[in-house]
Amino acid sequence: MTSASSTSARSLFGDSKNLLSERVKLNINNMSSVIKQIHKSSKSHDMLNQTVKNLSSLESNIDRTEHNLNQLRNVSTNFNQQYGEFKRSIYLIEEVKEHVQTMQR
């Protein structure tokens, strides 16, 4: 009977040892997954920081572009006013020219 109970004890010990070994493997795999996820999230944080930096850079570029467009609008308005005055001056010169011609007759 001792050999039967010794065989049974060995079998239980072997089963326990195999079960423990499987659980250790499972825990190691789970830890590996957790470490990979932590590594990914740290990269995500870096990517998010880079995105924020790029966005702030773009925002300042947009502000400068808006300022430049306002300046161009002002230059265009001034140019149109000067063009109108130039056309008016040409018209007045033509009138003066006609008056001079009539006075010379």
C-alpha positions, 0 to 999 in steps of 0.5 A: 500500500505504501507503494500505491500511496507513494505513486499517488503522492508522486503523481500529485506532486508531478501534477502540482509541479506541472500546474505551478510551472504553467502558472509561472509561464502564464504570469511571465507572459502576462507581465510581458504584455503589461511591460509592452503596454507600458512601453507603448503608452510611454511612446504615446505620451512622447507622440502626444507631446510632439503633436502639441509642439507641432500644433503650437508651432502651427498656431504661431504660423497661422497668426503670422500669416493672418497678420501678413494677410491684413498687411496685404489687404491694407497695401491693396486698399492703399494701391486702389486709392492711389490708382483712383487718384492717378486716374483722376489726375490723368482726367484732370490733365486731359481737361487742362490740355483741352483748355490750353488748346482752346486758349491757343486758338 
